[in-house]
Amino acid sequence: MDASASSPRKPPAPTFRELFTPKLITLLREGYGAKDFGADALAGLTVAIVALPLSMAIAIGSGLSPEKGLFTAIVGGFLISALGGSRFQIGGPAGAFIVLIAAIVERHGYDGLVLATSMAGLLMMLAGFLRLGTYIKYIPLPVTVGFTAGIAVIIFASQMKELLGLDLAHEPAALAPKLAAIWSALGSFNPAAIGLSLLAVVLIVGLRRVKPKWPGMLIAVAVTALLTALFQLDVATIGSRFGEVPRMLPSPSLPSFDLAKLRAVFPDALAIALLGAIESLLSAVVADGMTGRKHRSNCELVAQGAANIAAVTFGGMCVTGTIARTATNVRAGARTPVSGMLHSVYILLFLLVAAPLAAYIPLASLGGVLAVVAWNMAEKEEFAALLRSSWGDATVLMATFLLTIFEDLTIAIAVGVTLGAFLFMHRMAENVEVETGHALVADDAADTAGEQRTRYEPAAYGRDVVVYRISGAFFFAATAAVRGVLDRIGEHPKTFILDFADVPLVDSTAAKSLEGFVHQLEGAGTKVYFTAARPNVRRALLSAGLRSPRVHYAPSIQDVVDAAQGS
């Protein structure tokens, strides 16, 4: 009766080469023609027009000079497309990093940011080679919505100085001190700056509705820069605050460091690696959903790591896959990662040819760009839906949101994921059921699903055969409840059957708890059968010592009942 379950043959695991070959190489091998290049060139130009003002705005919002955003889009964006595991991913500076970068620069300076980003790049590459990329998908939706909304609030608060044209010498990175400093400086507001920021927002939002294919952000920045120059408006510009934007990439370099400095920035490196991995893989998933393609998550992580190291080596900042620019790339008709590489080339050409024009851009208009970015980042409908869905999801959402705003992004994600995991385990444990009775017969009574069910009939075979059925994932959180039911078995029968037909998984804790229960039955002379155990469930049970002759395995309950009747 110790029948072995036959398991379907699994497809061979992908090789290291298959996992980490960049999508670019794969697609070039399949063939790449003039039509493909034409589509990629147009898509890359479309994305570059969007990325140009955005890269400078994000760098300034992070407390850095505008060229650092351009360097990041050029070097980091090129490598993410060239080495990554996604066909359509566009890399560059991301709004999600503004809060984190500003805090790092405030604590450790730009050299500290370079060191932390380089370490984060190594961590992302290690995570990719260890094949941890697939686990990013297990971050609960309330966590991603919560920290994204929190980041959006902080980004908007960080742009109040530029939107209002305030005279504020020092702006703290933390939200509460920042708001206090802004409040104290409200009397220094600049009407011209307010007008330019409002005009930029109106142009971006209006063009998105009327002419959605037009580059609204670039048009808004160009119009406000033109007005500033024509009317000699007394507002802060890139030129007045940062000087002329360099026309060339800087020579590669890394700051000197020691062990104490490494320890000081290591928590920041972890935060950059975690946020970069989440943001980039979410972006790749969005692209997959828009196109029906499939990215290689671990290859993508390795590319992200290499791009981050290269970006700061050439004077940039943190780089990641960006959802909005990636979606723009898809909608513009991109076919391969060449479009992302060309988008970086176009930005480089701007740097070489037209960098001096950036000096005329008013910071108020870039503040308007980031205000729109913040508004779009906050998934307002999703946030409201999660608040209404259940108390558990609402708790995870609000904990992540509030911790992001008032504490720290890393802590927010860690607490959110932990709460989400406990919530999931609680829900799974509540869904585990144990049915009990003496033998089984078919139940012809119709149920709500319209299918035949199986019920217990105590009088069918006397009290010699007792059957228990577990339904649901049998794991450590459900162990106490299941053992409580099993321990109430009372009088020990000659044959005890535990049916696993509705059990998708068993973990080591649950299997070990069954081992103790089986030991009790052995002492009473009961013969124990486990039926319908799936291959993965059976492996877990065997690993806990639940093997013949202590336990016998059978394909179904009926096989055991027939054998018991015949003996």
Order of alpha helices (4+ residues) and beta strands (2+ residues): alpha-alpha-alpha-alpha-alpha-beta-alpha-alpha-alpha-alpha-alpha-alpha-alpha-alpha-alpha-beta-alpha-alpha-alpha-alpha-alpha-alpha-beta-beta-beta-beta-alpha-beta-alpha-beta-alpha-beta-alpha
